[in-house]
Amino acid sequence: SMLWGVIATLVVLFVTGPSIAAELVVPIYSLTKYVSILNFVQNIDAIFIPLWIIGAFIKVSVCLFILSYGLSEWTGFKNWKRIGCVITVIWLAYVLYSSHNIRISNTLRSTLLVSFFYPMVYLGIPLILWFIGSIRKHWRA
């Protein structure tokens, strides 16, 4: 994922230049949305954005593991998975309610998304699935 990030950064710098790349909020998305090669290959964001999201997921997962395992070793708490769950909830709350000063958050987020949709997707659906799984497990036993 780090190699993909470096390659994507170099592509953005080579295509747009440093002054325009510094002004873009999400440079890769902006670049892939407007690239057109001989009017044949257009909107290549369908290829790059999933790779970008996978790379970001890998980086966040590795950072979460390192942080939770390191904290469990440092504090002497043996269950690093619980520490990981607590850190995930803290990160989620931080991301949902603290990024209102970023330009992209004002354009893409609305109060309905922040107050209802995001908590439902990130908390409600996993809790419902966990509840259904525990009921199925209880009926099998």
C-alpha positions in Angstrom: 0.0 0.0 0.0 2.9 2.3 0.6 4.3 1.6 -2.8 0.8 2.4 -4.3 0.7 5.7 -2.4 4.2 6.7 -3.6 3.3 5.8 -7.2 0.0 7.7 -7.0 1.7 10.8 -5.5 4.3 10.8 -8.3 1.6 10.4 -11.0 -0.4 13.4 -9.5 2.8 15.5 -9.4 3.8 14.6 -12.9 0.4 15.2 -14.4 -0.8 18.3 -12.6 2.4 19.8 -11.3 3.2 20.7 -7.7 1.2 23.9 -7.5 -2.1 22.4 -8.7 -1.5 19.1 -6.7 -1.1 21.2 -3.5 -4.5 22.8 -4.0 -6.5 19.6 -4.6 -8.3 18.1 -1.6 -8.3 14.5 -2.8 -5.7 14.6 -5.6 -6.1 11.0 -6.8 -9.8 11.2 -7.1 -9.6 14.6 -8.9 -7.0 13.3 -11.3 -8.8 10.0 -12.2 -12.1 11.7 -12.7 -10.9 14.0 -15.4 -8.3 11.9 -17.3 -9.3 11.1 -20.9 -7.1 9.2 -23.3 -8.1 9.9 -26.9 -11.8 9.9 -25.9 -11.5 6.1 -25.5 -10.4 5.6 -21.9 -12.5 7.9 -19.7 -13.3 8.0 -16.0 -10.6 5.6 -14.9 -11.6 6.3 -11.3 -13.6 3.0 -11.3 -10.2 1.3 -11.5 -8.1 3.5 -9.2 -10.5 4.3 -6.4 -11.1 0.7 -5.2 -7.3 0.2 -5.2 -6.9 3.4 -3.2 -9.5 2.3 -0.7 -7.9 -1.1 -0.3 -4.6 0.5 0.3 -6.1 2.9 2.9 -7.8 -0.1 4.6 -4.6 -2.0 4.8 -2.7 1.0 6.3 -5.4 1.6 8.9 -5.6 -2.1 9.8 -1.9 -2.4 10.3 -1.8 0.8 12.4 -4.7 -0.4 14.5 -3.0 -3.8 15.1 0.3 -2.2 16.0 -1.3 0.4 18.3 -3.6 -2.2 20.1 -0.8 -4.8 20.5 1.7 -2.2 21.6 -0.7 -0.8 24.2 -1.5 -4.3 25.5 2.2 -5.0 25.9 2.8 -1.6 27.5 -0.1 -1.7 29.9 0.1 -5.4 30.7 -3.4 -6.0 29.5 -3.4 -9.4 27.9 -6.4 -9.1 25.5 -5.2 -6.8 22.7 -8.4 -7.5 20.7 -10.5 -5.6 23.2 -8.1 -2.7 23.1 -8.4 -2.7 19.4 -12.2 -2.5 19.6 -12.0 0.4 22.0 -9.5 2.2 19.8 -11.8 1.6 16.8 -14.8 3.2 18.5 -12.6 6.2 19.5 -11.3 6.6 16.0 -14.8 6.3 14.6 -16.1 9.0 17.0 -13.2 11.2 16.1 -13.7 10.9 12.4 -17.4 11.4 12.5 -17.6 14.5 14.7 -14.3 16.3 14.3 -13.7 16.8 10.6 -16.1 19.7 9.9 -13.3 22.1 9.1 -12.1 20.2 6.1 -13.4 21.5 2.7 -14.5 18.1 1.4 -16.5 17.4 4.6 -18.6 20.5 3.9 -19.4 19.5 0.4 -19.9 15.7 0.8 -21.4 15.5 4.3 -24.8 16.6 5.4 -26.3 16.5 8.9 -28.4 13.5 7.8 -25.2 11.6 6.9 -23.3 12.4 10.0 -26.1 12.0 12.5 -27.9 9.0 11.1 -26.3 7.2 8.2 -22.7 6.9 9.3 -23.6 5.6 12.9 -26.1 3.2 11.4 -23.6 1.8 8.9 -20.7 1.6 11.2 -22.4 0.6 14.4 -26.0 -0.4 13.7 -25.5 -3.0 11.0 -22.6 -4.8 12.7 -24.6 -5.0 15.9 -27.6 -6.3 14.1 -25.5 -9.0 12.4 -23.9 -9.9 15.7 -27.3 -10.2 17.3 -28.5 -12.4 14.4 -25.4 -14.6 14.6 -25.8 -15.0 18.3 -29.4 -16.1 17.9 -28.5 -18.6 15.2 -25.7 -19.9 17.4 -28.1 -20.2 20.4 -30.7 -22.2 18.3 -28.0 -24.6 17.0 -26.8 -25.5 20.5 
